[in-house]
Amino acid sequence: MPATDALSRALESPGEPPVRPLPPTVSALLRTLAAPPRLAAHLRLVHDVAHDLADWLAGHCPALEFDREAVLFGAATHDIGKAVHTAELSGPGSAHEPAGRELLLAHGFPEHLARFAATHATWHGSAVSVEELLVSTADKVWKGKRVQDLEDLLVGRLAAATGAERWAAYLELDGVLGRIAEAADERLGFQAAFPVHP
């Protein structure tokens, strides 16, 4: 099957359970880059989970202000540097992080959106935003992975915004992340159905 067909399927296939499409600007960029189909599938999955997290957070904790569109864009593009560093699609490496940020800037996206490509794997430090924590969390929990120190930071933000005890905020977050993680096998299957190489 030609790579363009595989990329189109990765971008458009409904998936089971259904996977939301990427923002049109991101899909167009992936087509322009002739991105690996597996990368497109992965970005869709993380974007889909970020959508669920953003919906939950907006309903559960309206006092915690965050830029929903930035979260969704960040999740949809967090690994875009792997279009350049394709070896990192199936192996370790972090060269895709600064490369992704530079790629997005070179294609006219603003810094406040491009930053997620460089920050999605680091969440320590006082300057880390709620948006960055949400993108990082989506990038872990889509495959069922739970990262305690990352989740603790998000719990702290939730507790501070709601005035709830940390344990209560943790239980709320744990519940939603547990529900998301239940579909990890289906998500991994969706991603694995697409080739690494274009």
Order of alpha helices (4+ residues) and beta strands (2+ residues): alpha-alpha-alpha-alpha-alpha-alpha-alpha-alpha-alpha-alpha
